[in-house]
Amino acid sequence: MATNILLILGHPSKNSFNKALLDAYQEGAESAGANCKTIYISDLNFDVNLADGYNTGKTDQLEEDLVAAQELFQWANHVVFVFPNWWGAMPAITKGFIDRLFLPGFAFKNHSGKNFPEQLLKGKSMRIIVTMDTPKFWFYLVHRASLYLILKKVVFGYVGFKPIRFSTFGFMRKSTAIQRNKWLNKTAHLGKQFI
């Protein structure tokens, strides 16, 4: 059975190096026989603010673009997120996308008497590709890759994604054209392996 890969651009601009990384992964994956579909979050029409939390029936009233995005998550075996690390986190529009999309009944389901929810996105794997202006050693040594811990344990792992793998590219401001080309080639190679 062919692998279905959903690629999601979390950078607000399609003129970014993040888009080039997403394209490289897609080219690698398609060359190896994967079926790929893309979501450019900045193109979607939705309110990023989960204004009422999970306390009302409004979570059932999703915009058409979010309904379509949920269908793509169901279709995919493997999901690839590409976004920059801004102020130690993903861009606001990407966080808002996750807030509005990963709702009870879609991403997880709470059961009476259980401490942990049922993981409704179980059986899917994920690759998270992150660019940053922080030197990699500083991100891992000083910041202790706290962003990755949150994404793995609190966000995507919570709803069932496993394994969750990370690729870190930085720091961008000091990178050369040769370095960026190496990063693109490395990303294309990951795509060929569907990881």
Secondary structure by P-SEA (a helix, b strand, c coil): cbbbbbbbbcccccccaaaaaaaaaaaaaaaabbbbbbbccccccccccccccccccccccccaaaaaaaaaaaaccbbbbbbbbccccccaaaaaaaaacccccccccccccccccccccccccbbbbbbccccaaaaaacccaaaaaaaacccccccccccbbbbbbcccccccaaaaaaaaaaaaaaaaacc
